[in-house]
Amino acid sequence: ELGMYKKNCGLDNVLMSWGHDEFLYQVIKNHTKKTGTSIPEGGLYAIRFHSFYPWHTGGDYDYLANQNDKKMMEWVLRFNQYDLYTKSATIPDIEALKPYYQSLIDKYLPGNVAF
């Protein structure tokens, strides 16, 4: 069951396939370090682990999760309700939404983000 891992080693110590979750997590982590801004830990968890359905929805791999992972799962689940099946056929008014989202970008990801 544990293979190369120790019980409750923490998901940040588990090797997973590289996907859009990890890519964006690494980009944001590096950018905020460079700019001195920060995103709450729960937000970073939501970005990094929102596609890890076997853990947060299926209850699998819980034996690898540490206490912090279990605490952060709430953030992942809160984010996930907006991730899938929330698409709309109605095209939003981009110009009306832009000031709100631009203010978030300016606050958390100022400057040019290196992808």
N, C-alpha and C positions, 0 to 999 in steps of 0.2 A: 504493500500500500504506500509506504513512504518513499521507497526507492532511494534516491540520493539526498532526500530532504530529511530534516528533523521535524518532529511534531511541533506545530505552531511556530514555524520559522519565519512567518510573515510573507505575504504575497510579493513584497518588493524583493524577496530573495528567490522567487520562483522564476525559472526560465520559461518564457512564453513566446509564442510566435510574434514577430514584429508586424504590427498592423497600424491602422490609422490612429488608434487610441494611444499607443506608445509613441508614435511619431509626434503627435500634437503635444502630448505630455512633455516630451524632451524639448521640443521647440519652446514651449511656454516656460518650462523650468529654466532653460538657458537664457531666455530673453529677460525674464524677471530678475534673474541674478545680475545680468548686465546693466539693467536700468534701475535697480534698487526698488522695484515695485514688488507686490506680492499678490498672490491669489490664495484664498483660504485653502487649507489642506484638504478639506472635504471637496472643494471644487476640483482640485487636482486629482483626487481619487476618482471622482465622477468621470473625468476625462479619461484617465488611465484604465479604469476597469469596467466601464459601462458595457462593453461587449463580452465580458467574461460571465456569460449567462449560467454556465454550469455552477459557478460559485454563488452569485447573488440571487439567482432564481431557482436553480436546481438543488441547492444545498450540498453540492459536491465540493470537495477540496477544503471543507471547513477545517479539517485537521491540519491544514497548512497555514490557515489564517491565525494571526496573533490578535491580541486584544484590540490594538489600534485598528486593524482591518475590520474587525467586527463592529467597532464604533463607527467607522467611516462608511459601512455598508448603507447606512441611512441616507447619506448623501448620494451614493450611487443609485439607489432605488428612487429617490426623489427626482434625480436627473432623468432616469430611464423612462419615466412616465411621459416625458416630452420628446424622447428620442425616436421611438418607433410608433407607427400608426397614428401620428399626429399631423400628418401631411394634409393639406387642404387644396382643393381645386381652385379656390379663390386666390387670386394673385394679390398679395398685400401692397399697400401704398408705400413704396420704398422711400420716397421723399418724406413722408410723414414719420416713418420709423427711424430714419437716418439719424436725427439729432440724439435720440435716446441711445442707440447702439454706438454711435460715434463717441458719446461721453464715456461709455464703458470701455471702449477701446483706448481712449485717451488716458483713462485712469489706470487700467490694468496692463495695457500693452502699448505704451507710448513709443513713438519713433518707428523706425523701419524694423520689422521683424525678419530675422534671417531664417529662412526655411531650409 
